[in-house]
Amino acid sequence: MKTGVGVLGDARRIVVKVGSSLVTNEGRGLDEGAIGEWCRQLAALAREGREVIMVSSGAIAEGMKRLGWSTRPHEINELQAAAAVGQMGLAQMYETKLRQNGMGSAQVLLTHADLADRERYLNARSTLLTLLRHDVVPVINENDTVVNDEIKFGDNDTLGALVANLVEADALIILTDQKGLYTADPRKDPVAAFVHEGRAGDPTLEAMAGGAGSSLGRGGMITKILAAKRAAGSGASTVIAWGREPDCLLRLARGESIGTLLVAPTQKSQARKRWIADHLQLRGAVAVDEGAALKVRAEGKSLLPIGMTAVMGEFSRGDVIAVRDPSGIEIARGLANYPSAEARLLCRKPSSEIEKLLGYVAEPEMIHRTNLAITR
């Protein structure tokens, strides 16, 4: 397990989450200066070759301000209305500030249902990774205009962690209006000690965290601790830091100790492979020839359609399927990029013919190596 400087200094793909109180300067309206600073740092990180995604709260708070509301409403329809009004200004502000720093931007609105449905999960993942390849910074928020009590994330700390898992980020940085985690609430306990570093998922951390810290947002320190635990499930470490710390993102990326670092106990690749290999039910299988079996098992390569000889079972895009060698022995399992009906059409076909056969191309591989776990 890495600790300290190595965790953030080595991070190539970073998700940054910023809360409502920071984005809207405690509800007084979008803080143009602060958003401009974060965008400047995001652009600088992108120029260093890092991939950055922003998860930004603030739509409801900005909508409240524009609508003249002084307190956060409880009715879901009013929250949705505030979000619809505020999202316009929020997206425009990020677009303007990122463009001023030479970066493209894209607005992505998600609901829990998008990530609970496997096909929509993969579609969201593909969209975000494509945006990153085109040097565009995705700015993500919960789709508060359509959510209800059953599908809303509940707080954007959780959303940040889910996005980190979605794109297999190396690190999650949660910017907040506090310096980080203390052993107790420093506003109430004068002897509360600052926690510089811990292990994500350590239950003692949850005991230290209190309730919601702001009337604008839905979260608090406890949601940040739980978000770090969730992000660690896919191998991402988390930093909780004060969002107005000068050059916070740049200094963290250099490995400087700022805020509270919660280290993931498992490396990213190990976590994902273990999740695929051990914790998911198989929906079907594909048989492969000797050459494909060798490339998958011995060389760690992706499974291409041309190496498939048969398809067993009925499965959908995103389901976990087994890969079997010519003798019928399972050698690996992974996430299918194509459903079983289409996979049967692709057997023994080169990737260059996928579009001609199906009318579209999701991915050139049947199973990409990052979604493939060797089991034998």
C-alpha positions as CSV (number, residue, x, y, z in Angstrom):
1,M,0.0,0.0,0.0
2,K,1.4,3.3,-1.0
3,T,1.4,6.2,1.5
4,G,2.2,9.9,1.4
5,V,3.8,11.5,-1.6
6,G,3.5,8.5,-4.0
7,V,-0.3,8.3,-4.0
8,L,-1.1,11.7,-5.6
9,G,2.3,12.3,-7.2
10,D,1.7,9.1,-9.3
11,A,-2.0,9.8,-10.1
12,R,-2.7,10.0,-13.8
13,R,-6.5,10.1,-13.7
14,I,-8.0,12.4,-11.1
15,V,-11.5,13.2,-10.1
16,V,-12.0,16.5,-8.3
17,K,-15.2,17.1,-6.3
18,V,-16.1,20.6,-5.0
19,G,-19.0,21.4,-2.7
20,S,-21.9,23.9,-2.9
21,S,-20.6,26.2,-0.2
22,L,-17.3,26.7,-2.0
23,V,-18.8,27.0,-5.5
24,T,-21.4,29.5,-4.4
25,N,-19.4,31.3,-1.7
26,E,-21.8,30.2,1.0
27,G,-24.9,30.7,-1.2
28,R,-24.1,34.2,-2.3
29,G,-23.9,33.2,-5.9
30,L,-21.3,31.5,-8.1
31,D,-17.8,32.4,-7.0
32,E,-16.2,33.3,-10.3
33,G,-12.8,33.8,-8.8
34,A,-12.7,30.4,-7.1
35,I,-14.1,28.5,-10.1
36,G,-11.5,30.3,-12.3
37,E,-8.7,29.1,-10.0
38,W,-9.8,25.5,-10.0
39,C,-10.2,25.6,-13.8
40,R,-6.7,27.1,-14.1
41,Q,-5.3,24.3,-12.1
42,L,-7.3,21.6,-13.9
43,A,-5.9,22.9,-17.2
44,A,-2.4,22.9,-15.9
45,L,-2.7,19.3,-14.8
46,A,-4.1,18.4,-18.2
47,R,-1.1,20.0,-19.9
48,E,1.1,17.7,-17.7
49,G,-0.6,14.7,-19.3
50,R,-3.0,14.0,-16.5
51,E,-6.7,13.3,-17.1
52,V,-9.0,15.4,-14.9
53,I,-12.8,15.2,-14.2
54,M,-14.7,17.8,-12.1
55,V,-17.7,16.8,-10.0
56,S,-19.3,20.1,-9.0
57,S,-22.1,20.8,-6.7
58,G,-23.8,24.2,-6.8
59,A,-26.7,24.0,-9.2
60,I,-29.4,24.0,-6.5
61,A,-27.6,26.7,-4.5
62,E,-27.2,28.9,-7.6
63,G,-30.8,28.3,-8.5
64,M,-32.0,29.3,-5.0
65,K,-30.0,32.5,-5.3
66,R,-31.5,33.3,-8.7
67,L,-35.0,32.5,-7.5
68,G,-34.5,34.6,-4.4
69,W,-34.9,31.7,-1.9
70,S,-33.0,32.1,1.4
71,T,-33.5,28.5,2.6
72,R,-33.1,25.2,0.9
73,P,-36.6,23.8,0.0
74,H,-37.7,20.3,1.1
75,E,-40.2,19.6,-1.7
76,I,-38.6,17.6,-4.5
77,N,-40.3,19.6,-7.3
78,E,-38.8,22.8,-5.9
79,L,-35.4,21.3,-5.6
80,Q,-35.7,20.2,-9.3
81,A,-36.8,23.7,-10.3
82,A,-33.9,25.3,-8.5
83,A,-31.5,22.8,-10.1
84,A,-32.9,23.6,-13.6
85,V,-32.4,27.3,-13.1
86,G,-28.9,27.0,-11.5
87,Q,-27.5,24.4,-13.9
88,M,-27.5,27.0,-16.7
89,G,-25.2,29.4,-14.8
90,L,-23.0,26.6,-13.4
91,A,-22.3,25.1,-16.8
92,Q,-21.7,28.4,-18.4
93,M,-19.2,29.4,-15.7
94,Y,-17.1,26.3,-16.1
95,E,-17.3,26.5,-19.8
96,T,-16.0,30.1,-19.8
97,K,-13.2,29.5,-17.3
98,L,-11.9,26.3,-18.9
99,R,-12.0,27.9,-22.3
100,Q,-10.0,30.8,-21.0
101,N,-7.4,28.3,-19.9
102,G,-7.3,26.5,-23.3
103,M,-9.5,23.6,-22.4
104,G,-12.7,22.3,-23.8
105,S,-15.5,21.4,-21.4
106,A,-18.6,19.1,-21.3
107,Q,-21.6,19.0,-19.0
108,V,-22.5,15.5,-17.9
109,L,-25.6,14.9,-15.7
110,L,-26.0,11.6,-13.9
111,T,-28.5,9.8,-11.8
112,H,-28.1,6.7,-9.7
113,A,-30.1,4.8,-12.2
114,D,-27.5,5.6,-14.9
115,L,-24.9,3.7,-12.9
116,A,-27.1,0.9,-11.6
117,D,-28.0,-0.2,-15.1
118,R,-25.0,-2.0,-16.5
119,E,-25.5,-0.8,-20.1
120,R,-26.0,2.8,-19.1
121,Y,-23.0,2.5,-16.8
122,L,-20.8,1.4,-19.7
123,N,-22.2,4.1,-22.0
124,A,-21.4,6.7,-19.3
125,R,-17.9,5.3,-18.9
126,S,-17.3,5.3,-22.7
127,T,-18.5,8.9,-23.0
128,L,-16.3,10.2,-20.2
129,L,-13.2,8.3,-21.4
130,T,-13.8,9.6,-25.0
131,L,-14.0,13.2,-23.7
132,L,-10.7,12.7,-21.8
133,R,-9.1,11.4,-25.0
134,H,-10.2,14.6,-26.7
135,D,-8.7,16.9,-24.0
136,V,-12.1,17.9,-22.8
137,V,-12.8,18.3,-19.0
138,P,-16.1,16.7,-18.1
139,V,-18.0,18.7,-15.5
140,I,-20.4,16.3,-13.7
141,N,-23.3,16.9,-11.4
142,E,-26.2,14.9,-10.2
143,N,-29.2,15.4,-12.5
144,D,-31.3,17.1,-9.9
145,T,-33.9,18.1,-12.4
146,V,-35.2,14.6,-12.8
147,V,-34.2,12.7,-9.6
148,N,-36.5,11.5,-6.9
149,D,-36.0,9.9,-3.5
150,E,-35.4,6.5,-5.0
151,I,-32.7,7.4,-7.5
152,K,-30.8,10.4,-6.2
153,F,-27.3,9.9,-4.9
154,G,-27.9,11.9,-1.8
155,D,-24.8,13.9,-1.9
156,N,-22.1,14.8,-4.5
157,D,-19.4,13.2,-2.3
158,T,-20.9,9.8,-3.1
159,L,-21.3,10.9,-6.8
160,G,-17.6,11.8,-6.8
161,A,-16.7,8.3,-5.5
162,L,-19.0,6.6,-8.0
163,V,-17.4,8.6,-10.9
164,A,-13.9,7.6,-9.6
165,N,-15.0,4.0,-9.7
166,L,-16.7,4.5,-13.1
167,V,-13.5,5.7,-14.8
168,E,-11.1,3.8,-12.6
169,A,-9.4,7.0,-11.3
170,D,-6.2,6.9,-9.5
171,A,-7.3,9.5,-7.0
172,L,-10.3,11.4,-5.7
173,I,-9.8,14.9,-4.4
174,I,-12.7,16.3,-2.3
175,L,-12.4,20.1,-1.9
176,T,-14.4,21.4,1.0
177,D,-14.7,24.3,3.4
178,Q,-12.7,22.5,6.1
179,K,-9.0,21.8,6.2
180,G,-9.6,18.0,6.4
181,L,-10.6,15.4,9.0
182,Y,-10.2,16.0,12.7
183,T,-10.6,13.5,15.5
184,A,-13.6,15.5,16.6
185,D,-15.5,18.6,15.4
186,P,-12.9,21.4,15.8
187,R,-15.8,24.0,16.1
188,K,-17.0,22.3,19.2
189,D,-13.8,20.6,20.6
190,P,-10.8,22.8,21.1
191,V,-8.4,19.8,21.5
192,A,-9.5,18.1,18.3
193,A,-6.4,16.8,16.5
194,F,-5.9,17.0,12.7
195,V,-5.7,13.7,10.9
196,H,-3.0,13.9,8.2
197,E,-3.3,10.4,6.9
198,G,-5.4,7.3,7.3
199,R,-6.5,4.1,5.7
200,A,-9.7,4.4,3.6
201,G,-12.4,2.2,5.1
202,D,-11.0,2.3,8.6
203,P,-14.1,2.3,10.8
204,T,-12.5,4.6,13.4
205,L,-12.6,7.4,10.8
206,E,-16.3,7.2,10.6
207,A,-16.6,7.6,14.3
208,M,-14.6,10.8,14.1
209,A,-16.8,12.4,11.5
210,G,-19.9,14.4,12.4
211,G,-23.1,15.3,10.5
212,A,-23.8,17.8,7.7
213,G,-21.6,20.8,7.9
214,S,-23.6,23.2,5.7
215,S,-27.2,24.2,5.2
216,L,-26.6,24.3,1.4
217,G,-25.4,20.8,0.8
218,R,-26.6,17.4,1.7
219,G,-23.3,16.0,2.9
220,G,-20.8,16.6,5.7
221,M,-17.5,15.0,6.8
222,I,-19.2,11.6,7.3
223,T,-20.2,11.5,3.6
224,K,-16.6,12.3,2.6
225,I,-15.2,9.5,4.8
226,L,-17.8,7.1,3.3
227,A,-17.0,8.3,-0.2
228,A,-13.3,7.6,0.4
229,K,-14.2,4.1,1.5
230,R,-16.3,3.6,-1.7
231,A,-13.6,5.0,-4.0
232,A,-11.0,2.7,-2.3
233,G,-13.1,-0.3,-3.6
234,S,-11.7,0.3,-7.1
235,G,-8.2,1.3,-5.8
236,A,-8.5,5.1,-5.7
237,S,-7.1,7.0,-2.8
238,T,-8.8,10.1,-1.5
239,V,-7.7,13.5,-0.3
240,I,-10.0,15.8,1.7
241,A,-8.7,19.4,1.6
242,W,-9.7,23.0,1.9
243,G,-10.8,24.3,-1.5
244,R,-9.3,27.7,-1.1
245,E,-5.8,26.5,-0.3
246,P,-3.6,28.3,-2.9
247,D,-2.7,26.0,-5.8
248,C,-4.2,23.1,-3.9
249,L,-4.7,20.8,-6.8
250,L,-1.2,21.4,-8.3
251,R,0.5,21.0,-5.0
252,L,-1.3,17.7,-4.3
253,A,-0.4,16.4,-7.7
254,R,3.3,17.2,-6.9
255,G,2.9,15.0,-3.8
256,E,2.7,17.8,-1.2
257,S,0.9,16.9,2.0
258,I,-2.3,19.0,2.1
259,G,-5.5,18.0,3.9
260,T,-6.3,14.5,5.0
261,L,-5.0,11.6,2.8
262,L,-7.0,8.4,3.0
263,V,-5.0,5.7,1.2
264,A,-6.7,2.9,-0.7
265,P,-5.5,-0.4,0.8
266,T,-5.6,-2.1,-2.7
267,Q,-4.0,-1.0,-5.9
268,K,-6.4,0.0,-8.7
269,S,-5.7,-2.9,-11.1
270,Q,-5.8,-5.5,-8.3
271,A,-9.2,-4.2,-7.0
272,R,-10.9,-4.2,-10.3
273,K,-9.6,-7.7,-11.3
274,R,-10.6,-9.1,-8.0
275,W,-14.1,-7.6,-8.3
276,I,-14.5,-9.2,-11.7
277,A,-13.1,-12.6,-10.7
278,D,-14.7,-13.1,-7.3
279,H,-17.8,-11.0,-6.9
280,L,-20.0,-11.3,-9.9
281,Q,-22.2,-14.0,-11.4
282,L,-21.4,-15.3,-14.8
283,R,-24.1,-14.7,-17.5
284,G,-22.5,-16.7,-20.2
285,A,-19.3,-17.7,-21.9
286,V,-17.2,-17.5,-25.1
287,A,-14.9,-20.2,-26.4
288,V,-11.6,-19.1,-27.9
289,D,-9.0,-20.8,-30.1
290,E,-5.5,-21.7,-28.9
291,G,-3.9,-18.5,-30.1
292,A,-6.5,-16.2,-28.3
293,A,-6.2,-18.3,-25.1
294,L,-2.4,-17.8,-25.2
295,K,-2.7,-14.1,-25.7
296,V,-5.3,-13.7,-22.9
297,R,-3.7,-16.0,-20.3
298,A,0.0,-15.6,-20.9
299,E,0.3,-12.1,-22.4
300,G,-2.6,-10.3,-20.7
301,K,-4.0,-9.1,-24.0
302,S,-7.6,-8.1,-24.7
303,L,-10.0,-10.7,-26.3
304,L,-10.7,-9.8,-29.9
305,P,-13.7,-11.2,-31.8
306,I,-11.4,-13.0,-34.3
307,G,-10.2,-15.3,-31.6
308,M,-13.8,-16.4,-30.5
309,T,-15.1,-19.7,-31.8
310,A,-18.4,-20.0,-30.0
311,V,-20.8,-18.2,-27.7
312,M,-22.7,-19.9,-24.8
313,G,-25.6,-18.5,-22.9
314,E,-27.6,-15.3,-23.2
315,F,-26.0,-12.1,-21.9
316,S,-26.1,-8.3,-22.4
317,R,-23.4,-5.7,-22.9
318,G,-21.7,-5.2,-19.6
319,D,-22.4,-8.7,-18.2
320,V,-19.6,-10.8,-16.8
321,I,-18.8,-13.8,-19.0
322,A,-16.3,-16.6,-18.9
323,V,-13.6,-17.1,-21.4
324,R,-12.9,-20.8,-22.1
325,D,-10.0,-22.4,-23.9
326,P,-10.5,-25.1,-26.7
327,S,-10.8,-27.8,-24.0
328,G,-13.6,-26.0,-22.3
329,I,-11.6,-24.9,-19.3
330,E,-12.3,-21.3,-18.0
331,I,-9.1,-19.3,-18.2
332,A,-10.6,-15.8,-17.5
333,R,-13.7,-13.8,-17.1
334,G,-14.6,-10.2,-18.0
335,L,-17.1,-7.6,-19.0
336,A,-18.7,-8.2,-22.4
337,N,-18.7,-5.2,-24.8
338,Y,-21.3,-6.9,-27.0
339,P,-24.5,-8.9,-26.1
340,S,-24.6,-12.6,-26.9
341,A,-26.6,-12.3,-30.1
342,E,-24.1,-9.8,-31.6
343,A,-21.2,-11.8,-30.2
344,R,-22.3,-14.8,-32.2
345,L,-22.1,-12.7,-35.4
346,L,-18.6,-11.5,-34.5
347,C,-17.0,-14.9,-34.0
348,R,-13.9,-15.4,-36.2
349,K,-14.3,-11.8,-37.6
350,P,-11.6,-9.1,-37.5
351,S,-12.5,-6.0,-35.5
352,S,-12.4,-4.0,-38.8
353,E,-15.6,-5.7,-39.8
354,I,-17.6,-5.0,-36.7
355,E,-19.4,-1.9,-38.1
356,K,-20.3,-3.7,-41.3
357,L,-21.8,-6.6,-39.4
358,L,-23.6,-4.7,-36.6
359,G,-24.0,-1.2,-38.0
360,Y,-22.0,0.3,-35.2
361,V,-18.9,-0.2,-33.2
362,A,-19.0,-0.1,-29.3
363,E,-15.4,-1.2,-28.9
364,P,-12.9,-3.1,-31.1
365,E,-12.5,-5.8,-28.4
366,M,-15.0,-8.3,-27.1
367,I,-13.4,-7.9,-23.7
368,H,-10.8,-5.2,-23.0
369,R,-7.8,-6.2,-20.9
370,T,-8.7,-3.8,-18.2
371,N,-12.0,-5.6,-17.7
372,L,-10.5,-9.1,-18.0
373,A,-9.4,-11.1,-14.9
374,I,-7.3,-14.3,-15.4
375,T,-8.8,-17.2,-13.4
376,R,-6.5,-20.1,-14.4
